[in-house]
Amino acid sequence: MKTKNTLFYKIAGVLTLLFVVLAFLITRTSTQLSEDYHDEITQGLNKNVAGYIVEEIQGLYDGDSVVDSKMSSLMHHVMATNPATEVYLLDLDGNILKHVAMNKEVKATSIDLKPITEFIDQNGEVFIKGDDPKLPGTKKIFSAAPYLYNNEKVGYIYTIVGGIDYDSLIKKHEASYIRKLSMRNILYALFAALLVALLSIYIITRNFNKIIAAFTSFKNGNHDARVAGVQHGEMGLLANTYNDMADTIQSNIQDLQSVDNLRKELIANISHDLRTPIASIQGFVETIMIKGDTLEDKEKNRYMEIVLKNSERLKKLVNDLFELSVLEANQKAVQPEALQMAEIIQDIADKYRIIAKDKGVSINTVYSKDLPLVYADIALIDRALQNIIDNAIKHCEQGDVVTLELFREKDQVMVKVSDTGRGIESQELPHIFERYRKGKFYSDATKGSGLGLAIVKKIMDLHNSTIKVNSILNQGTEFYFNLPVHNRTASL
């Protein structure tokens, strides 16, 4: 299934959004700053206009009435100096008494005095805007001065520097200004977007390079190569996926190498063990066929016994191989049931006493008659115990004792098989349950197939139990495992 390049769309979206936002903010900010800068300069240049008017037009207002003739002089004065200037005569409450304003009707009847008093207190050294009487709700730069009559303040002269005509002129040229400004802003925005894009690409390619380097190193045989320092986002997901994949592949390679080494060892050991009895059988059969008429019956019977013994050895080896392969392939279904372990170990002890007696080895059983039933597969447990006991007898000498013991531990029954034989060397103990593992100190005469304890281990695994071993060289060995006490809810 084809996947979308979400990373590309994310980067493209971020860059596009960044471009639009930068272009808008820069244009808006530049325009506003330009307007404020121009207004501040204009207000600074005209801060004394209201003061000049107060000095030039005396007797305009006495606190009660306005002299119309003086208003005519004020109008002529304003027209002669700056027709764009609007002049308002205010009383002490900010009410508009008279005005000189061209072109547009004055809608407001009063002016907010707070900006005026602040302007006067700061001697015009502050950038501040006041009410526009022609456009209530808007602010304009202004000049203001107190109007005195008999040295007492009776009102204010409030002038707006650049009224409607001034604004119309500004609007007329504003579009051209903004277009020019926008072009510069676009260049700035593109430059900023380029820097961000280069930085993003650098970060992304840096992470890609790390991942590619790890892939290349792994391909060249360094199976420990991993991607480090990439944790977040899609690159982090890719890096973590690669690391998990590499861990799995490395584990599988190690398992395959281990299995291959075991396979080679198994083939070599089986080939050796098969070759010996086959060669023996072949040799004695050929001897009987060649010297059949000259051999005495006693000698011929001895040869036939050797052939039979080696045939049984071959049969056991093949059976063990088949049984272990079935268990390892999980083709053997466990069929648990309630068992009386005392009966099972007693039957096994009776079966092996004949074999043990011929070797001078004693077999004892120790258990309590009130032990509870256990929940296990009778055939598999019987086979496991036979393998353990058979192994114990092989490594015992005349006078040694093999003991089968049962006792309860909470909701488990402990099964223990111990002997007083030669024991196992400490370096061999960790490996005795490995497939086809045989102690190096055993003589060829006492070696078995090397699969018996591996079969025991697999049977215990199928019962969710663990087979354990303790041994002291030349003093003896004990194997033990637990089986669950049977109850209605017990299961494997």
C-alpha positions in Angstrom: 0.0 0.0 0.0 1.4 3.4 -1.0 1.8 5.8 1.9 1.4 9.5 1.8 4.5 11.7 2.2 3.1 13.3 5.3 6.6 14.7 6.2 6.7 16.7 3.0 3.2 18.1 3.5 4.0 19.1 7.0 7.2 21.0 6.0 5.4 22.6 3.1 2.5 23.6 5.3 4.8 25.1 7.9 6.8 27.0 5.4 3.7 28.4 3.6 2.1 29.4 6.9 5.3 31.0 8.1 5.6 33.0 4.8 2.0 34.3 5.0 2.2 35.2 8.7 5.6 36.9 8.3 4.5 38.9 5.3 1.3 40.0 7.0 3.0 40.9 10.3 5.9 42.7 8.7 3.6 44.7 6.4 1.2 45.5 9.2 3.9 46.4 11.7 5.9 48.4 9.2 2.8 50.4 8.1 1.8 51.1 11.7 5.3 52.1 12.7 5.6 54.3 9.7 2.3 56.1 10.5 3.2 56.5 14.1 6.6 57.8 13.2 5.2 60.3 10.8 2.5 61.4 13.3 5.0 61.7 16.1 7.3 63.9 13.9 4.3 66.0 12.7 3.0 66.5 16.3 6.5 67.4 17.4 6.9 70.0 14.7 3.4 71.5 15.4 3.4 71.2 19.2 3.4 75.0 19.6 0.7 75.8 17.0 -2.0 76.2 19.7 0.3 78.4 21.7 0.9 80.6 18.7 -2.8 81.0 18.1 -3.4 82.0 21.7 -0.7 84.7 21.5 -2.0 86.0 18.1 -5.7 86.1 18.9 -6.4 87.9 22.1 -9.8 88.8 23.4 -11.5 85.8 21.7 -13.2 84.4 24.8 -13.8 85.9 28.2 -15.2 82.9 29.9 -18.8 83.8 29.1 -19.0 84.8 25.4 -17.1 84.4 22.2 -16.3 87.5 20.0 -17.3 86.7 16.4 -15.0 89.3 14.9 -12.1 87.6 16.6 -13.2 84.3 15.1 -12.9 85.8 11.6 -9.4 86.9 12.4 -8.7 83.3 13.6 -10.0 81.9 10.4 -7.9 84.2 8.2 -4.9 83.4 10.3 -5.4 79.6 10.0 -6.1 79.8 6.2 -2.9 81.8 5.7 -0.7 79.5 7.7 -2.0 75.9 7.1 -5.5 75.3 5.6 -5.3 71.6 6.8 -5.2 72.7 10.4 -8.5 72.6 12.4 -8.9 74.9 15.4 -11.4 74.4 18.3 -12.2 76.7 21.1 -13.1 74.7 24.2 -14.4 75.7 27.6 -13.0 74.4 30.8 -15.3 71.3 30.6 -14.2 70.4 27.1 -17.3 71.6 25.3 -16.7 73.0 21.8 -17.7 76.7 21.7 -16.4 77.6 18.2 -14.3 76.0 15.5 -12.5 76.6 12.3 -12.6 73.4 10.3 -12.9 73.1 6.5 -15.0 70.8 4.3 -16.6 68.4 6.8 -19.3 68.9 9.4 -18.1 68.8 13.1 -20.2 66.1 14.7 -18.8 66.1 18.3 -19.9 68.7 20.8 -17.2 68.1 23.4 -13.6 66.8 23.6 -12.0 64.5 26.2 -9.8 66.8 28.3 -7.5 64.0 29.6 -5.1 63.9 26.6 -5.2 67.7 26.4 -4.2 68.3 30.1 -1.4 65.6 29.7 -0.1 67.3 26.6 0.0 70.7 28.3 1.6 69.3 31.5 4.4 67.7 29.4 4.9 70.9 27.3 4.1 68.9 24.2 7.0 66.6 24.7 4.8 63.5 24.6 3.4 61.6 21.7 -0.4 61.4 22.3 -3.6 61.5 20.3 -6.9 63.2 21.1 -10.5 63.1 19.9 -11.4 64.0 16.3 -14.6 66.1 16.4 -15.4 65.3 12.8 -15.1 61.6 13.3 -16.1 60.7 16.9 -14.4 57.5 18.1 -11.2 58.1 16.2 -7.9 59.7 17.4 -5.7 62.3 15.8 -2.5 64.1 16.7 -3.1 67.6 18.1 -1.7 70.6 19.7 -3.3 72.3 22.7 -2.8 75.4 24.9 -4.8 77.0 27.7 -6.7 80.2 26.8 -6.3 83.0 29.4 -8.5 86.0 30.2 -7.2 88.4 32.8 -4.5 85.9 33.6 -7.1 83.3 34.4 -7.6 80.1 32.4 -11.1 80.2 30.8 -10.7 77.5 28.2 -8.4 75.8 25.7 -7.3 76.1 22.1 -7.3 72.6 20.6 -5.9 72.2 17.1 -5.7 69.1 15.0 -2.7 69.1 12.8 -3.7 67.7 9.4 -7.4 67.0 9.3 -9.6 65.4 6.7 -7.7 66.7 3.7 -4.5 65.4 5.2 -6.0 62.0 5.8 -7.3 61.9 2.2 -3.8 62.6 0.9 -2.3 59.9 3.1 -4.9 57.4 1.9 -4.2 58.4 -1.7 -0.6 57.4 -1.5 -0.9 54.6 1.1 -1.7 51.9 -1.5 1.5 52.7 -3.5 3.5 52.8 -0.3 2.1 49.5 1.0 2.8 47.8 -2.4 6.4 48.9 -2.2 6.7 48.0 1.4 5.1 44.6 0.8 7.7 43.8 -1.9 10.4 44.4 0.6 8.5 42.4 3.2 8.1 39.5 0.8 11.9 39.4 0.3 12.4 39.4 4.1 9.8 36.7 4.5 11.4 34.6 1.8 14.8 35.0 3.3 13.4 34.0 6.7 11.6 31.1 5.2 14.7 30.0 3.4 16.7 30.0 6.6 14.0 27.9 8.4 13.8 25.5 5.4 17.6 25.1 5.3 17.7 24.5 9.1 14.8 22.0 8.8 16.4 20.2 5.9 19.7 20.1 7.8 18.1 18.5 10.8 16.1 16.0 8.7 19.1 15.0 6.5 21.3 14.7 9.6 18.8 12.2 11.1 18.5 10.5 7.7 22.3 10.3 7.5 22.4 8.6 10.9 19.8 6.1 9.9 21.5 5.4 6.5 24.9 5.0 8.3 23.4 2.4 10.7 21.8 0.5 7.8 25.0 0.5 5.8 27.0 -0.6 8.8 24.6 -3.4 9.6 24.6 -4.5 5.9 28.4 -4.7 6.1 28.3 -7.1 9.0 28.3 -4.9 12.1 25.1 -6.3 13.7 25.6 -4.1 16.7 25.0 -0.9 14.6 22.0 1.1 16.0 20.6 4.6 15.5 21.2 6.8 18.5 19.9 10.3 19.3 16.8 10.2 17.1 13.8 9.8 19.3 10.9 12.0 18.2 8.6 12.4 15.2 8.6 10.3 12.1 12.4 10.0 12.1 12.3 8.8 15.6 9.6 6.2 14.7 11.8 5.1 11.7 14.9 4.9 13.9 13.1 2.9 16.7 11.6 0.6 14.1 15.1 0.0 12.6 16.6 -0.6 16.1 13.8 -3.1 16.9 14.3 -4.8 13.6 18.1 -5.0 14.1 17.6 -6.4 17.5 15.3 -9.1 16.2 17.6 -9.9 13.3 20.6 -10.1 15.5 18.8 -12.4 17.9 17.6 -14.6 15.1 21.2 -14.7 13.7 22.5 -15.8 17.1 19.8 -18.4 17.4 20.5 -19.7 13.9 24.2 -19.8 14.7 23.5 -21.6 17.9 21.1 -24.1 16.2 23.6 -24.6 13.4 26.4 -25.3 15.9 24.2 -27.7 17.8 23.1 -29.3 14.6 26.7 -29.9 13.6 27.5 -31.2 17.0 24.4 -33.4 17.0 25.2 -34.9 13.6 28.8 -35.6 14.6 27.7 -37.2 17.9 24.9 -39.2 16.3 27.2 -40.3 13.5 29.7 -41.5 16.0 27.2 -43.3 18.1 25.5 -44.9 15.1 28.8 -45.9 13.5 30.0 -47.8 16.6 27.1 -50.3 17.0 26.6 -50.6 13.2 30.3 -51.4 12.8 30.0 -53.9 15.6 26.9 -55.5 14.2 28.4 -55.7 10.7 31.6 -57.2 12.0 30.1 -59.9 14.0 27.5 -60.8 11.3 30.3 -61.1 8.8 32.3 -63.2 11.2 29.3 -65.6 11.7 28.7 -65.8 7.9 32.4 -66.5 7.1 33.2 -68.8 10.0 29.7 -70.1 10.6 30.6 -73.7 10.2 33.7 -73.6 12.3 32.4 -71.6 15.2 31.3 -73.3 18.3 27.7 -72.8 19.5 28.8 -71.0 22.6 31.0 -68.5 20.6 28.3 -68.1 18.0 25.7 -67.3 20.8 28.1 -64.7 22.3 28.4 -63.0 18.9 24.6 -63.0 18.5 24.2 -61.5 22.0 26.6 -58.7 21.0 24.7 -58.1 17.8 21.4 -58.0 19.7 22.8 -55.6 22.4 24.1 -53.2 19.7 20.7 -53.5 17.9 18.9 -52.5 21.0 21.3 -49.6 21.5 20.5 -48.4 18.0 16.8 -48.8 18.6 17.0 -46.7 21.8 19.0 -44.0 20.1 16.5 -43.8 17.2 13.6 -43.8 19.6 15.1 -41.1 21.7 15.7 -38.9 18.7 12.2 -39.4 17.5 10.7 -38.7 20.9 12.7 -35.5 21.4 11.9 -34.2 17.9 8.2 -34.8 18.6 8.4 -33.0 22.0 10.4 -30.0 20.6 7.9 -29.7 17.7 5.1 -29.5 20.2 3.4 -32.4 18.4 2.9 -34.2 21.7 -0.3 -33.2 23.4 -0.2 -33.2 27.2 -3.1 -35.2 28.7 -3.1 -34.4 32.5 -5.0 -36.4 35.0 -5.1 -37.1 38.7 -2.1 -39.3 39.6 -0.9 -41.1 42.8 2.8 -40.5 42.5 3.6 -43.1 45.2 2.2 -45.9 43.0 4.2 -44.6 40.0 7.6 -44.5 41.7 6.9 -47.9 43.3 6.2 -49.5 39.9 9.3 -47.9 38.4 11.5 -49.0 41.4 10.2 -52.6 41.0 10.9 -52.5 37.2 14.5 -51.3 37.7 15.5 -53.4 40.7 16.4 -56.4 38.4 18.7 -54.2 36.3 20.2 -52.5 39.4 20.7 -55.9 41.1 22.9 -57.1 38.3 25.1 -54.1 38.9 25.0 -54.4 42.7 23.0 -51.2 43.1 20.1 -50.9 45.6 16.9 -48.9 44.8 14.8 -47.5 47.7 11.6 -45.6 47.8 10.6 -43.0 50.5 7.2 -41.4 50.7 4.2 -40.8 52.9 1.0 -42.8 52.3 -1.2 -39.7 52.8 0.3 -37.7 49.9 -2.3 -35.9 47.8 -2.9 -36.7 44.1 -1.0 -34.7 41.5 -2.1 -33.3 38.2 0.1 -34.5 35.3 0.4 -36.7 32.2 1.1 -40.2 33.5 3.0 -41.4 30.4 5.3 -38.4 30.2 6.1 -38.3 33.9 6.8 -42.1 33.8 9.2 -41.6 30.9 10.9 -38.7 32.7 11.5 -40.7 35.8 12.7 -43.7 33.8 15.3 -41.6 32.1 16.5 -40.1 35.4 16.7 -43.5 37.1 18.4 -45.1 34.1 20.9 -42.3 34.1 21.5 -42.7 37.9 22.1 -46.5 37.6 24.5 -46.1 34.8 26.7 -43.9 36.9 26.6 -45.9 40.0 29.0 -48.6 41.1 28.5 -51.7 43.2 27.2 -50.9 46.6 25.7 -47.5 45.6 22.1 -46.7 46.3 19.4 -44.9 44.2 16.5 -43.4 46.2 13.1 -42.3 44.9 11.5 -39.8 47.4 8.2 -37.9 47.6 7.1 -35.2 50.0 4.7 -32.3 50.0 5.7 -28.6 49.7 2.5 -26.4 50.1 0.4 -27.0 47.0 3.1 -29.0 45.3 4.5 -32.5 45.6 8.3 -32.7 45.3 9.7 -35.7 43.4 13.4 -36.4 44.1 15.7 -39.1 42.6 19.1 -39.2 44.3 22.1 -41.6 44.1 25.4 -42.2 45.8 27.3 -42.6 42.5 30.3 -40.8 41.0 28.5 -37.4 40.7 28.9 -34.7 38.1 31.7 -32.2 37.7 30.7 -28.6 38.5 31.5 -27.4 35.0 29.2 -29.9 33.5 26.1 -29.1 35.7 24.9 -26.1 33.6 24.9 -28.2 30.4 23.5 -31.6 31.4 20.0 -30.8 30.0 21.3 -29.7 26.7 20.4 -31.9 23.7 23.0 -34.6 23.2 25.2 -33.4 26.1 27.3 -36.2 27.7 29.7 -35.7 30.5 33.3 -35.8 29.4 34.4 -37.8 32.4 32.1 -40.7 31.6 33.6 -43.8 29.9 32.3 -44.9 26.6 30.8 -47.9 28.2 28.6 -45.8 30.4 27.6 -43.1 27.9 24.0 -43.2 26.7 22.4 -41.5 23.8 22.9 -38.1 25.3 19.2 -37.3 24.8 17.7 -38.7 28.0 18.0 -35.6 30.2 17.1 -33.3 27.3 13.8 -35.3 27.0 13.3 -34.9 30.8 13.8 -31.1 30.5 11.2 -30.9 27.7 8.7 -33.0 29.6 9.1 -30.7 32.6 8.6 -27.6 30.4 5.4 -29.1 29.1 4.2 -29.4 32.7 5.2 -25.8 33.6 7.7 -27.3 36.0 11.5 -27.0 36.4 13.9 -29.9 36.7 16.9 -29.1 39.0 20.1 -30.9 39.9 22.6 -30.9 42.7 25.8 -33.0 42.6 29.1 -33.5 44.4 31.8 -35.3 42.6 32.4 -38.8 44.0 29.6 -38.3 46.5 26.4 -38.4 44.5 23.7 -36.6 42.5 20.1 -35.6 43.1 17.4 -34.6 40.5 14.2 -33.0 41.7 11.1 -31.3 40.4 7.6 -30.3 41.6 4.1 -31.3 40.3 0.9 -29.4 41.3 -1.5 -30.9 43.8 -4.7 -31.9 42.0 -7.9 -29.9 42.5 -10.9 -29.0 40.4 -9.4 -25.8 38.9 -5.9 -27.2 38.3 -4.7 -27.0 34.7 -1.5 -27.0 32.8 
